Structure formats: structure tokens, C-alpha cells
Amino acid sequence: MMNQATQDFIRQHQDEDVRQLAFLGSKNPEVDMPFALDQIRGRKMARAKLPIWANIDGIIYPPHISMEQCSSESTALYKAELAAKLLDLPDSSSSSSFSSFSSENEKESEKASNSHFSKICEFAAENAVGSEFAKNEGSCEKQQILTESDKNVNEMKDEVSEADFSEEIGFVDLTGGFGVDFSYIAARLGMSSMYVERQAHLCEAAKENFGRLGLKNVIVKNGDGIEVLHSFHPKKKDAASADDSLGITYDQPRSLLKTNLGLKIIFIDPARRDDAGNKVVSLKDCTPDVTVLQEEMLLKADYVIIKLSPMLDWHRAISELSHVREVHIISVNNECKELLLVLSARNMGEMEASSADGEVKHAGNLRIYCINDAQSFVCDELDMETSSVKIAPSTLEEMQYLYEPNASLMKAGCFGVLSERYDARMLSKNSHLFVSREPIAAFPGRSFRIIAVSSFNKKELKRHLSGITKANIATRNFPLSVAELRKRLKLKDGGETYIFATTLSDESHVLVITEKASKTSKMCKNAASKTSKMCKNAVSKTSKMCKM
């Protein structure tokens, strides 16, 4: 894919500024400079976004925009383990870090905490998702996997034919792209898998990369994902015949069917921009249109995982689909990154159509997973429908702690469940900040101790802000922006003070001045430690005096 001169140039200049390297093109005519710069830039981005990939020589990186849009390693690992749990594969971690996915009775978020990213990353480092690239993750500084691509990855196919699709294919990615999600899911599942991508240059890169990564039993197909989908045989008919031969009824869970008939999982990541490059807000406007393809996909696979932009309204998305089983809202560093919808034919017969508007309703079986780094929260649609938000009184004298839900929870909108589950009260209907008298250790978000609550009376502001020169400011349901408020308060950014400008239940505007609860906890621990030492010293002195 690249000549020796280009390869040597990349290795020699991999840590340098690509803007300066661009001027060296005339001095290196034998080097494919645009390609080389893409590779140097891509590896730099991969060091933060895809550290395992970055430590393997020979990985081919796409142009800059594709690198920005591809999944991070943490989110790809999440999808890989989600796929494994859907198929009831054994845990690959001694800590059983993903047991919460299979437990239908787990309602408390603290019990669901095994599903969060920290455990997923542990899984990647310790258990290696069954592939060479992860097995070597712990020691692969500048490591090159010495494996020929053709030994692991099937020859790239340009034409769609029925013969390409053996009954052994268990997983297919219909919109392969750069191949990050595909590589992690295929490695974790350990079954014959197919990557499909319309752009030939991405297929060429994928074939090379999958070989370098040590992926086995992978078919790289250059073609249209919809045409490929059409080429697969329906699973329903084959599965039904298998049921008869095995003495298993078709109504039983598909995971009980230990056969290789048909697909297990289809993964699809539809484009969220129109022909003009503008972002779309409706699932039906994405390409391909999964609302049209859903029945065919479920006819040919046990599960369908749809990856969507976190900007899409998930309530609207599931109203456009008829077989949604799970919704996963994934945040990293408190920033929403992905929205995943899991579809399953096992939801058939469990749906009810609203007589009013024809909108599909999910009969209490839809589960919502809110993930943010080391925090997770799980509830179901019925919880959201039956829970109500508790509103705090307009006077907050008795409230000692303030809580800001993480980004995935804000996106989910399950505030009533939060309020009831943790006995916390929201400041007002639209403020989305919670308060409590006693600390809530397991709250899925940031926790703060309230120092003072101030109105915008000048004298009151002066009294409460005395001695504060800088603060971290956030606004929730408030008429001013952060920049406008900071200018008005004459406060610099930073420090250990956190100020939330918000609106209370009586429509009054206030500043809630706080500090992180963890700081308070540390202070208490230090105080307790000092007290303990003082007591020990006193006892020691008393003991010595008694001996004398």
C-alpha cells in the first residue's frame, strides 16, 4: 500500500509537526507526502484515542476527519462486551465485570456498576478480547505483529455473491468505516465475521490493519451494505427447522440454539448527514434508513446494534422502530459520545400500538443504560413512566448537598427515577440539579457540599462571595450565560469553589455556592486522623504517668 521511502519517512518523522513536514515534499519526491502526513497525524491522534492501535507498526490511518469521527478504544470495548453479553458468552474477566447486562432484576445502579468503563478497560488489558493485538497490549511499545494479513483475513471481495456467505458467518458490520468497532467486536466474539464498506481505499486499509491486529476468520467485503444484507439467507426459517431437529421450540430464547445457522449480530452505523453535509435529526433521514431495513435485519440476525449520534432524540428514535430492547447512552469524561439501540426479534409480540397516534409502545421491557466512565445507571421504561420528580422547597436551608447528574443521565432524562431511587429533590422542574440533607455516596454524577445560597441582592452577593476571587461557574435553567455571569460577578475561572446559577421552584434566581464533596470528605478524614493521633498520644502519656 505504501512504498519503502514513504514508510521510512513516516517512521523517521512520526513525532514531528505535520505542518512543518508538509514543506519537505519537494526534497522527498519519492515519498507520497499526503499519505505520509495522514499517517503521522493519525498515529498522534491514535495515541490518545486508540492506544493499542498506536503501538502497532504498520497500521494504516484514514484522513483526519475520519480519525475524528471514529470510535475511541473505550467505547469500542463497551460495544464489544455488549455484543458478547447479548449472546450469553462467558465472562472473559475474573471480576465478572459485565454481569449487569444479563440481570433482568437489577434495578439499583450500585448493583449495575460492574458494567462501567473502568472495568471494560481492565478487561481489555487483562483478558485481551481473544486477539493478538490485545494480548500484547501490556508490552507492545513500538511492537509489530509479525503476521501476514492473508493468513488471518480473507481475500478482499469486490462482488457480492451468495457463495460468500457461509452459514458460519456470525457477525457482520454493514457500515465498516475505519473498522475500529468491527475489530473489537469481532475479536471479542471469536466467530467468523464480515466487514462491509463501500469505499475501496478503506477496505484496503482494513484488510491490512486486521492482519496487523491478528484478527482471524475475517472477510473484508468492498460493497454496499444493503446489497450484502439482501444476500444473507433469512434466519427465521432456518432457525425454525433447527428447532424441530433439536427438540427446541421456536419460542425459546435464541441463545439456546447452539447452531451456526444465520447471523447472530448485525452492527450498523448509519451516516448522520444529508447530501449537502448537514446534520440530520431524524432516524429516517440517516443513511441507510434503518427504519426500512429493521424487519429484514431481524429476520436474518438475532440482534441488531445501531450506533447513533448522541445528538439524536432517543425517544423519537425508538418511536420510529418496533423492536428496540435496550438503549445505551455512553459518555466519556462527562461528554456524551454515542447512542446505541439494541433490537431483538424476541420483542415481537410484546409491542402495543397506540390507538391515538399509532406510535409503538414498548411494554415495560425497554431498558436504559446510562454510562459515564466509572459510573453507571440502569432503569427501564416502566420506571420512567411511573416515577415522579420530588421538588425541593424554595428555601434550601436544610439542604446540605447538591448533585449534578452525569451527561448520559441528562440525555436519558430519567430524573423521576433518580429522585425516587436516591431520595433526592430537584431544585425545580427544569433545573436538573438535585439536593439532599444527607450525603448520597452512590449518586451517578458530581457531588458538592453547599456552602451558601445567595440571591442577586448586591449586599448578599458581597457577603457570600467575600474572599472568593475565582470559581468554576455553571448555569442550569438560568437567563445569563456563563461568560455574562462571570463578567458580572468579576470572578476568574478555576479554583476550588463551584457556583451553580439556577432557578428555584418559586422562579427565583439564585447562586448555589459549593465545594466538591470529596474535598469535604478528605477534610473530615484528616480531622479524624488528627483526632485519633491526639487521643493515642494522650493515652500514651496517661499510661506513662500511671507507670511512674
N, C-alpha and C positions, 0 to 999 in steps of 0.2 A: 504494500500500500504506500510505502514511502521509500525513497532511495537512501543509500547509506549516508550521503552527505547531509540530507535533511535530518536523519536520525542522529548523526553525530552533533549537528548544530543544536538540536533540542537538548541533548544531554549536557553539552558544554555551557549552555546559556539558560538552563531551566529555572534559575533563581533570579534572573535579571529582569529589568523593566522592559516590557514588550514595546512601549512607546519609543524607547531608545534603540531597541533591536530592529525596529522597522526601517531604520536608516542604513542598515548593513546589507540590504538586499543587493545593491549594485556590486558590493565586494564579494558576494557569495552567489553568483548566478546559477550554480548547480543546486542551490537549496530552494525548495518550494516554500518561500517565505510566508505567504498567507497561512498555509497549513501548519508550518512550524510555530508561528505566533499563536495560533489557536491551541496548539498542544501545550505550549508553555503557560499560556493564560489558563487553560483548562486544568492543568495539574495544580496550579496555585489555588484555584477555587476548590478543587477536589480535596486538598489537604484539610480544609475545614469542613467541607460538605460530605465528602466520600473518602475518609482517611484510609480505609482498606484498599480501595482502588488506587489511591495516590501512591501507595507504597509498592505498587507492582509495575515494573518496567513494561513498556510496550502497549499500555492502554491507549486507545485512540479516543480523543475527546472531540466533541462536536463544536460548532461555532459558539460564541459567547452566550447568545440568547438562549440556546438550548441548555447550556450548563446552568443558567439562572433558573430555568423553568423545571429542571429535572428534580426528582425526589432527593431528599437528603438520606443519608445512611440510616438515621434513627427512624424516619417514617417508613422507609422501605422494609426495615426489620419488623416494624409493627405489622405491616401488611403480610409479611411472610408468616409470622406467627399466628395472625388471624386466620390465614388460609389453612394452616396446619390444624388449628382448633376446630374449624368448620368440618374438617374431615376426620376429626377424632383421632388424630395421630398422637402417639405417645409424647409426653413432655420430653424435650431434649435437655432440660435443666433439672438439676437435682433439687432446686428450690421450688419446683412446680410453679414457676413464675406466672403462668397464664391460666390457672385454674378457674379464674373468674369468668372466662368466656363460656365455659360449659356448665356453669351452675345456674340453673333457672331460678333458684330460690334466693340468690344472693342479692339482697336489697341494700345493705349498708355499705357505704362507699369504703369504709375502712376494711371491709371484708373483700372488696374488689380491688384493693390496692396492688395485688400481685400482677396486674396487667399493665402497669405503667412502664414508661420508657427506661427507667434505670435498670429494671430487671431485663428488659429487652436487650439493652446494651451489654449487660452481663452475659446474657445468652449468646450474643454474637461473639464475645471474646472467649468464653469458656467452652462453648459447645460447637461453634464453628458451622452451624447450619448445614453440616454434611458435605461441604465443598472444600476444595483445596485452597481457595483464596481466603476463606475464613479460618480454616485450620492453621494457616500460617500467619494469622493476623498479629499474634503476640510477638513475633520475631521477624517480621518481614520488612525491616529497614532496607529500602532500595532493593528488595528481593525480586527476582524474576522467576516466574513459574516456568520451568523447563518442560513444557508440554506442547506438542504440536496441536494446532487448532483442529485439524481434521480427525484426530484421534478421539476427540470429545464432542465436537459439534458436527452435525450432519452437513453435507454439502448444501450450500445455499440454493434454494429452489426459486426459479423465476416464474414458473407456470403453475397454476392451480390444477391439480388432478386428483381424482378420487383415490388413486393408489398412494398418495402422500399421507393419507390419514388412516393409519392403522388403529385398531381398537386399543392399542397400548397407550396412545396419547391421552394423558390425564389432565393436562393444564395447557391453556392457550391464552396468550396475551394478544388481543386483536389490534392493539394500537401501540406497538412496541416502543417507538421513540428511541431514546438513548439506551434503553434496556436496563435501567437501574432496578426498577420494581420487578421486572421479569427475572433478573438474575438472582435476586434474593428469594423470591417466591419459589422459583424452580429448584434452587439449591435446597431450600427447606423441605419441600415436598418430596424430593428424591424420586420423581417419576418422569417418564418421557414427556417433554414439554415443547411447545411450539411458540416461537416469537414471530409475529407478523408485522411488517412495516412496508408502507408504500414507497418510501424514498430509498433508492438503491444504495446511496452512499452511507446511510445509517445502517442498512443491512450488512454492508461490507465491514463497517466498524464493529457492529455487534458480533459478527462471526469471529473476527479477530479477538475481540475482548472476551467473549465467552470461553474461547480456548485458553487465553491467558489466565482467566479466573478458575480454570479447572472444572467448568460445568460439563456434565456428562448427559448424554441422551437428549440433546437439544437440537431442534430443527429451526433454522433461520429461513423464513419464507419472505421473499420480496413479492408483495401482492396487496390487494385490497382486503381489509379485514372482513367486510361484509360478504364478499365472494367466498372467502375462506370459511366463514361461518356457514354459508349455504352448503358447502361441500361436506360438512360433517353429517353423519347419519343421526337421526333423532334417537335420543337415549330412551325415551319413554317406552317405545315398542320393544327394544332390545331388553331393557330392564324388566319389563313385564314378563317376557319369555323366560328370563333368567330366574325370576321369582318362582315360576312354576317348577323349573328344574331343581331348584334348591329347597323347595317346600316353604318358601317365604312369601308372604302376601305383599302386594304392592303398596299397601297402606303402611307397612312398617318403615322405620327410618331408613333412608337410603344408605347411611353409613354401615348398616348391617349387611349390605350386599357386597360381599367380598369378591367382586368380579372386576374385570378390566373393560367392561362394556361401556363405551361412551366417555364423554368428558366428565371430570369431577368439578373443575372450576374454570370459569371464563373470567378474565380480567379485561376491563375496558376503561380507557381514559379519553373520553371524547373531547375534542377541541372546543374551547370556550370563547372563540372569536368568530365573527362572521367574515365574509369575503373581503370586506373593507378593513379588517383588522380591529374592529370594535368589539369590546367585551359584551357577551350576551348574558341575560339574567334568567332566562327560562331554560329548563332542561330540554325542551322540544327544539330549541334553537341551536343546541350543541351539535357537533358533527363527529361521528354519526348520531342520528336520533335514536337514543336507546329506548324511548317510549314506543317506537315502532318495532324495534328488534327484541324487546324483552321476552315475548312469548316464544320466539324461536330460540333464543339463548337458553331459556329454562327448559325447553323441550329437548335440548341437546347437552345440558350440563346440570349437575346437582345444585351448584351455587354460581351466582354471578356477583362479582365485586365491581362496583362502579366508582371510579375516582372522580371527584368533582372539586371545583374551586370552593374555598370557604366563603366566598362572596355570595354564592347562590343560597337562596332561601330553602332550607332543607324541608320545611313544612310544605312548601309549594312543590318541591321535587318529589316527595313521596305521594303527593296527591295526583301526580302525573304517572305514577307507577302502581301496579296492582299487587306485587308480591314482595314488598320490602319487609325484611325480617329484622334487620339491625341498622342503626345509624351510628357511625363513629365520627366524632368531631375531634381532630387532632391538633394540638397546639404544642409549639416548642418555644421555650423562653417566653411564655405568655403571649405568643402571637399565633393566631390560627393559621395553619398551613394547609390542611386537607379536610375534605368531607368525603367519607366513604359510605356507600349504601350497599348492603348485602341483601341480595334477592335469593329466594329459595322457592322451589315448586311445592315444598312442604307447607307453604302458606295457602295453597289452593284450598278452597272450601272454608277458609277461616275469615274471609273478607265479606264485608257487608257494604252494599251501595246505598248511599244516602238518597232517599226519595226526593229530597228537596233540590239538590243540585247535581246529583249523580257522582259526587266525589267519593273516591274509595276510602273507606274507613278500615283500619286495622284493628281487629277485635281483641284489643288489650295485649297482643303478643309482641308488639314492636318495642324493641329495647334500644335505649340511647346510651352510648358510651362517650363520656367526656374525658379526654386525656390531655394532661399538661405536664410534661416532664415526669417528675416523681409523684404526681397526684392523679387520681382517677375518681370518677363518679359515675355510677350506673343507676339508671332508673328505667321505667317503661312508660309507654304512652298512657296507660291507665293511671299511673301515679300522677302524671302531669294533669290529667283531666279531673282528678278527684282531690288534688291538693290545693290549698289556698294560701296566699301570702299573708303573714302576720305583719301588720304595720306598726311601727314604733310610735309612741306618743311624740307630740311636737316638742315637749321638753325632754331633754336627754340626760337629766341629772343622774339618774340611776344607771345609765348605760356606761360601762367602763371600757368596752372593746368594740372595735369597728373591723369589718371584714369586706374585702373586695374579691368577689368570685373570679376564678381564672377565666381566661379568654374563651376556652371551649364551652364553659358553662354559660357565659354571657351569650354566646352564639346559640346554645341549645334553648335558652330561655326557661329552664326548669326552676324558676325562683320559688314557686309554691312548695316543691319537693324539698328544696334547700331549707326553707323556713320551717317546715314541719319536722324534717329529719334532725335538724340541729337546734331546734327551738330558738331560732334567731329571728329578729324582726327587721324588716326592710324599712329604710328611712321614709320612703314614700313609694307610690305605685310605679313611678318612672325613674327613681334614683338609682336602684340596683346596687345599693350599699346596705350591708346588714350590721346590726349592733346587738350586743348582749351584755347582761350583767356580769356573767362569769366567763372565763376564757374557754374557747372551744378549740381544743388541740387539733382535731381531725378535720377542721373546716377546709374544703378544697379551694384554696385561694390564699391571698396575703392577709395576715392578721396584724392589727395595730392596737396599741393602748391609747385611749383617748386622754389627752392632756387638758384640753379646754374646747368649749364650743362658743363661738363668737358670732354675734350679729355684725352688720356693717356699720354700726354706730362708731363714729370716729374715736370717742373716748374708750369704748370697749375694745376696738381693734388695737389701739395703742397699748392698752393694758395687757392683752393676751399675747401680742407679738413683741413685747418688750424683751430685748436681748436676742431676738432671732434676726439674723442678717441674711440667711439663705435657707431655702426649703425646697422640697420636692412637691410640686403642685399638680393636682389633678382636678378635673371638673366632671361632675356627673349630674345631668339634668340641671344645668346652670346657664344663665344667659350670656356670660362672658367666656371668651376663650382663655386658655392658659396664659398666652402671651399678654393679653389685655389685663388679666388679673395680676400677673407678676409685675407689670408696669405700675399698676395702681397701688399694690402693696409695697413696692420698692424692695423686692427680695431677689437675691441672686439664686441661681439654680444650684442644687446639691445640699449637702449636709445630712443630718440625721433626723430632721423634722419633716413630717409628711402632712401636707394640708389638703383636705378634700373640700372643695367648694360645691355645695349641693343644695337641694331644696327639700324641706321637711314636709310632713303631711298637712300642715296648715298653710302651705305655699310660701313660707318664709325662707329667705335665702340666708345660709349660714356658712361659716368656715369651721370645719371639724379639724382641730389641730391634734396631731397624733405623733407617736413614735412606734417603731416596729416592736411587736410583742416579743420577738426573740431577744431584743435588747433588754427589755424588762425582765425576761426570764433569766438572762445571764447575770443581770444586776442582783436578782434575788438569790441566785446560786452563789455568787461571790459573797453576798452578805451572809448567807447561811454558812458558807465555808469559813468566813472570818469569825462568825459567832461560835462555830464548832471549835475552831482553834483556840479562841479565848476561853471557852469552857474547859477544854483539855488542859490548858495552861493553869487555869485556876484550880482544877482538880489536882494537878501535879504539885502545885505549890502547897495546897492544903495537906496533901499526903506527906510531903516532906516535913511540914510543920508538926504534924501529928507524930511522925517518927522521932523528931527531936524532943 
